[in-house]
Amino acid sequence: MIKRSPTAPQADPAAEETQAFLDSLPEIKPGESFQFACHPKVACFNACCRDLNMPLAPYDVLRLRQELDMNSEEFIGYHTTVGQYPNGYPVLHLKMDASPDRACSFLTPAGCSVYPGRSAACRTYPLGRATREDDNGTLVEQYFLVQEPHCLGFNEKSQWTTDTWLQDQELVEYNRMNDRYMHLMAMQQRTGYPLAQKHATLCILAFYQLDRFAGFLESMRVLDRLVLSDEEKQAIMEDETARLEFAFDWIELVLYGSNARLTIKE
């Protein structure tokens, strides 16, 4: 079983387990190439979409919801289980189906039924990505090659570097958004305390229930208390991706006292 996990602060035991797994794999340096392809003519097609322990980052949930045209309550109820990282931040895990091999519920004989909205972990495979923040808060990332015994995709002829794979799989935006969540978790880790439960509940609303978060922003007049242009306010209220970007900034401001992009009105 591959544990396809997003990044998290390294003091988190789950992150340490993921890091230990990645450290056992060959690292792919910038510019180095690897050979891989996955398509229906590869004999192991769909084999890697079973028995997964797959956390979903907020942007993963947003893209999957949009692909399925589901509201957050429906998606979370039907397709996820809700938990918390040891640092207190919420995490959603994708439910597998009830079959003996625990297949992904989106898997069909023809492949992934939500392929345009698939998660970052699915897009990254067969690479593994590890990130951390250094002492200056700068993001440091590494890539590793996940060569499972059953995978025949490495016998295909297509050549990739990490950069070309990220571009092909449209991962640049996924990684940018997911790293923003990792940044908040790293900030909490540095406090030495887990996130308070009331704050974890607020994070579920702000990050995973963006449709309901819009109502919260309106009823609490949150945007009126901040220095924002009318255009910024309109984008936040009308576009869920812009709302998620705002949510990352707002939670940082609320929980940690400051944010480079948000200012409270005097």
C-alpha positions as CSV (number, residue, x, y, z in Angstrom):
1,M,0.0,0.0,0.0
2,I,1.3,3.5,-0.9
3,K,0.5,6.2,1.6
4,R,-0.1,9.1,-0.6
5,S,0.2,12.0,1.8
6,P,0.4,15.7,1.6
7,T,3.3,17.4,3.4
8,A,3.1,18.3,7.0
9,P,5.5,19.6,9.7
10,Q,8.2,17.0,10.5
11,A,7.3,16.7,14.2
12,D,4.0,15.2,13.1
13,P,4.4,11.4,13.5
14,A,2.5,10.8,10.2
15,A,4.8,13.2,8.4
16,E,7.8,11.5,10.0
17,E,6.5,8.1,8.7
18,T,6.0,9.6,5.2
19,Q,9.4,11.2,5.3
20,A,11.0,7.8,6.3
21,F,9.2,6.1,3.5
22,L,10.4,8.7,1.0
23,D,14.0,8.6,2.3
24,S,14.0,4.9,1.4
25,L,13.4,5.8,-2.2
26,P,15.8,7.1,-4.9
27,E,15.8,10.9,-4.9
28,I,15.3,12.7,-8.3
29,K,17.4,15.8,-8.5
30,P,16.5,18.8,-10.6
31,G,17.2,18.0,-14.3
32,E,17.5,14.2,-13.8
33,S,15.2,12.1,-15.9
34,F,13.0,9.1,-15.3
35,Q,11.0,6.9,-17.6
36,F,7.3,6.4,-17.0
37,A,3.8,6.3,-18.6
38,C,0.4,5.1,-17.4
39,H,-2.5,4.3,-19.8
40,P,-5.0,1.5,-20.4
41,K,-2.6,-0.5,-22.5
42,V,-0.2,-0.9,-19.6
43,A,-1.0,-4.3,-18.0
44,C,-1.1,-3.0,-14.4
45,F,-3.6,-0.1,-15.3
46,N,-5.7,0.8,-12.3
47,A,-3.7,-1.4,-9.9
48,C,-2.3,1.6,-8.0
49,C,-5.8,2.9,-7.3
50,R,-6.6,0.5,-4.4
51,D,-6.1,0.3,-0.7
52,L,-4.9,3.9,-0.4
53,N,-4.4,6.0,2.7
54,M,-5.0,9.4,0.9
55,P,-5.4,12.6,2.8
56,L,-7.1,15.4,0.8
57,A,-5.8,18.9,1.1
58,P,-8.3,21.8,0.9
59,Y,-7.5,22.5,-2.8
60,D,-7.9,18.7,-3.6
61,V,-11.4,18.9,-2.1
62,L,-12.3,22.0,-4.0
63,R,-11.3,20.6,-7.3
64,L,-13.0,17.2,-6.7
65,R,-16.2,19.0,-5.6
66,Q,-16.2,21.1,-8.7
67,E,-15.6,18.0,-10.9
68,L,-18.5,16.2,-9.2
69,D,-20.7,19.3,-8.9
70,M,-21.3,18.6,-5.2
71,N,-21.7,20.9,-2.3
72,S,-19.3,20.5,0.6
73,E,-21.7,18.7,2.9
74,E,-22.5,16.1,0.3
75,F,-18.9,15.6,-0.7
76,I,-17.6,15.3,2.9
77,G,-20.4,13.0,3.9
78,Y,-20.2,10.6,0.9
79,H,-16.5,10.6,0.1
80,T,-14.4,11.4,3.1
81,T,-13.7,10.7,6.7
82,V,-12.7,13.7,8.9
83,G,-9.8,13.6,11.3
84,Q,-7.0,15.8,12.7
85,Y,-3.2,15.9,12.4
86,P,-1.4,15.7,15.7
87,N,-0.9,19.5,15.4
88,G,-4.6,19.9,15.6
89,Y,-5.3,20.9,12.0
90,P,-8.1,19.1,10.3
91,V,-7.5,16.5,7.6
92,L,-10.0,14.7,5.3
93,H,-9.2,11.2,4.0
94,L,-10.7,9.8,0.8
95,K,-13.0,6.8,1.5
96,M,-12.2,3.6,-0.3
97,D,-15.2,1.4,-1.4
98,A,-16.3,-1.7,0.5
99,S,-14.8,-4.2,-1.9
100,P,-12.1,-6.6,-0.6
101,D,-9.4,-4.7,-2.4
102,R,-10.6,-1.3,-1.1
103,A,-10.7,0.3,-4.6
104,C,-11.0,4.1,-4.9
105,S,-14.6,5.0,-5.2
106,F,-13.9,7.0,-8.4
107,L,-12.2,4.0,-10.1
108,T,-13.9,2.5,-13.2
109,P,-12.6,-0.1,-15.7
110,A,-11.8,2.7,-18.0
111,G,-9.8,4.6,-15.4
112,C,-10.5,7.5,-13.1
113,S,-14.0,8.9,-13.4
114,V,-12.9,12.3,-11.9
115,Y,-9.5,12.5,-13.8
116,P,-9.7,16.3,-14.5
117,G,-10.2,16.9,-10.8
118,R,-8.0,14.2,-9.3
119,S,-6.0,15.0,-6.2
120,A,-2.4,16.2,-6.1
121,A,-1.2,12.8,-4.7
122,C,-2.7,11.1,-7.8
123,R,-1.1,13.6,-10.1
124,T,2.3,13.4,-8.5
125,Y,2.6,9.6,-8.7
126,P,5.0,7.9,-9.5
127,L,6.9,10.7,-7.8
128,G,6.8,11.4,-4.0
129,R,7.2,15.0,-2.9
130,A,8.6,16.0,0.5
131,T,8.6,19.6,1.7
132,R,9.6,21.5,4.8
133,E,10.3,25.1,5.9
134,D,13.9,26.0,6.9
135,D,14.7,28.2,9.8
136,N,14.0,31.3,7.6
137,G,10.6,30.0,6.6
138,T,11.8,29.2,3.0
139,L,10.2,26.2,1.4
140,V,12.5,23.3,0.7
141,E,11.3,20.5,-1.5
142,Q,12.6,17.1,-2.6
143,Y,11.3,14.5,-5.1
144,F,11.6,10.8,-5.0
145,L,10.8,8.0,-7.4
146,V,8.2,5.6,-6.1
147,Q,8.9,2.3,-7.9
148,E,6.3,-0.3,-6.7
149,P,6.9,-3.9,-7.8
150,H,3.6,-4.2,-9.5
151,C,4.0,-1.0,-11.6
152,L,4.9,-1.6,-15.3
153,G,4.7,2.0,-16.2
154,F,8.5,2.3,-15.8
155,N,8.9,0.0,-18.8
156,E,7.3,2.7,-21.0
157,K,9.5,4.9,-23.1
158,S,8.3,8.4,-22.1
159,Q,11.0,10.5,-20.5
160,W,10.4,13.1,-17.8
161,T,12.1,15.4,-15.4
162,T,10.4,16.6,-12.3
163,D,9.7,19.9,-13.9
164,T,8.1,18.4,-17.1
165,W,6.1,16.0,-15.0
166,L,4.7,18.8,-12.8
167,Q,3.8,20.8,-15.9
168,D,2.2,17.8,-17.7
169,Q,0.1,16.8,-14.6
170,E,-0.9,20.5,-13.9
171,L,0.6,20.3,-10.5
172,V,2.1,23.8,-10.2
173,E,-1.1,25.3,-8.8
174,Y,-1.9,22.2,-6.6
175,N,1.5,22.4,-5.0
176,R,1.3,26.2,-4.5
177,M,-2.1,25.9,-2.8
178,N,-1.2,22.8,-0.8
179,D,2.0,24.5,0.4
180,R,0.0,27.3,1.9
181,Y,-1.8,24.8,4.1
182,M,1.5,23.2,5.1
183,H,2.8,26.7,6.0
184,L,0.0,27.2,8.5
185,M,0.6,23.8,10.0
186,A,4.3,24.6,10.3
187,M,3.4,27.8,12.1
188,Q,1.3,25.9,14.6
189,Q,4.0,23.3,15.1
190,R,6.4,26.1,16.1
191,T,4.0,27.2,18.9
192,G,4.6,23.9,20.6
193,Y,0.9,23.4,21.1
194,P,-1.9,21.7,19.1
195,L,-4.6,23.8,17.6
196,A,-7.5,24.5,19.8
197,Q,-10.7,22.5,18.9
198,K,-12.7,25.7,18.2
199,H,-10.0,26.8,15.8
200,A,-9.9,23.4,14.1
201,T,-13.7,23.7,13.6
202,L,-13.2,27.1,12.1
203,C,-10.5,25.7,9.8
204,I,-12.9,23.0,8.5
205,L,-15.4,25.7,7.6
206,A,-12.8,28.0,6.0
207,F,-10.8,25.4,4.1
208,Y,-13.1,22.5,3.3
209,Q,-16.6,24.0,3.3
210,L,-16.1,27.0,1.1
211,D,-19.7,27.2,0.0
212,R,-20.8,27.6,3.7
213,F,-17.8,29.9,4.4
214,A,-19.3,32.4,2.0
215,G,-22.4,32.7,4.2
216,F,-20.2,33.1,7.3
217,L,-18.2,35.9,5.7
218,E,-21.4,37.7,4.8
219,S,-23.3,37.2,8.0
220,M,-20.2,38.2,10.2
221,R,-19.3,41.1,7.8
222,V,-15.7,39.8,7.8
223,L,-14.7,41.5,4.6
224,D,-15.9,44.9,5.7
225,R,-13.4,44.8,8.6
226,L,-10.4,44.4,6.3
227,V,-8.6,46.6,3.8
228,L,-9.9,45.1,0.6
229,S,-11.0,46.7,-2.7
230,D,-14.5,46.1,-4.0
231,E,-13.0,43.9,-6.8
232,E,-11.2,41.7,-4.2
233,K,-14.4,41.4,-2.1
234,Q,-16.4,40.4,-5.2
235,A,-13.9,37.8,-6.2
236,I,-13.8,36.3,-2.7
237,M,-17.6,36.0,-2.6
238,E,-18.1,34.8,-6.2
239,D,-15.1,32.5,-6.8
240,E,-14.3,29.5,-4.5
241,T,-10.7,29.4,-5.5
242,A,-10.2,33.1,-4.6
243,R,-12.2,32.3,-1.4
244,L,-9.7,29.6,-0.5
245,E,-6.8,31.9,-1.1
246,F,-8.4,34.4,1.2
247,A,-9.1,31.7,3.8
248,F,-5.4,30.8,4.1
249,D,-4.6,34.5,4.6
250,W,-7.5,35.1,7.1
251,I,-6.8,32.1,9.2
252,E,-3.1,33.2,9.5
253,L,-4.3,36.6,10.6
254,V,-6.8,35.3,13.1
255,L,-4.7,32.6,14.6
256,Y,-1.2,34.1,14.4
257,G,-1.8,37.8,14.5
258,S,-0.5,39.0,11.2
259,N,-0.6,38.3,7.4
260,A,1.4,40.0,4.7
261,R,-1.6,40.3,2.4
262,L,-4.4,41.3,4.9
263,T,-4.8,44.4,7.1
264,I,-7.5,45.1,9.6
265,K,-9.2,48.5,9.3
266,E,-8.4,50.9,12.0
